[in-house]
Amino acid sequence: MNIRPMTFEQWRREAPARRAKSAAVVARLGPIRRDKPRDPTEAEFLRSIGTPERLIGPTR
């Protein structure tokens, strides 16, 4: 892991480029969804805290 000190101003200057790079990666990956069956109790908990259904996936 490469660790280098960064000032707040440097972080602000580089932020737009980093956001654009992240957006490009997400666009190539496509929408995130879960195909693996999830435990019904866990799925209910995730629904109760507002997790989108596409991230909860099917239940057993």
N, C-alpha and C positions, 0 to 999 in steps of 0.2 A: 504494500500500500504506500502510495506516495503522499507524504504530508508536507504541505508548504504553508507558511503563514499567509494570510490574506487580509488586507485592510477592508473596512466597510466600503470605501469608495471603489476599490478594485472589484469587490463583490457586486456592487451596483452596476458597474460598467459591463461586467461579464454576464449578468443575469439574463438579458434578452437573448443572447446567443445560446445560453444553456437551456432556456425555455423552448427555443425553436428546435434545438436538437432533441429534447425530450418529446416534443410534440411529433416530430418526424418519426421517432422510434415507435411511439404509440400508434401512429397512423399505419405504419407497416405491419404491426402486430395484429391489428384489427380489434374488434370488440372483445372484452374479457367476459368469459362465462365459465360456469362450472358444469362439467359433465359427470363427475364422479358422484354417486349417491351419497347423500348426507343423512346423518342420524336425525329422525323427526324432532327430537327434543332440542337439538342444536339448531335446526332450521327454525323452529318456533322462537327460540331466543333471538336469533339473528333478525327475524321479522320484527320482533318487539323493539329492537333498537334501531330499526329503520334501514336495514341493509337491503339494497335493491334485489329483487327476485332473481335477476340474471346471475348474481353472484352467489345466491344460495343454492341454486341448482335443484335437481330431483332429490326426493327423499326415498329411503328404503321402504 
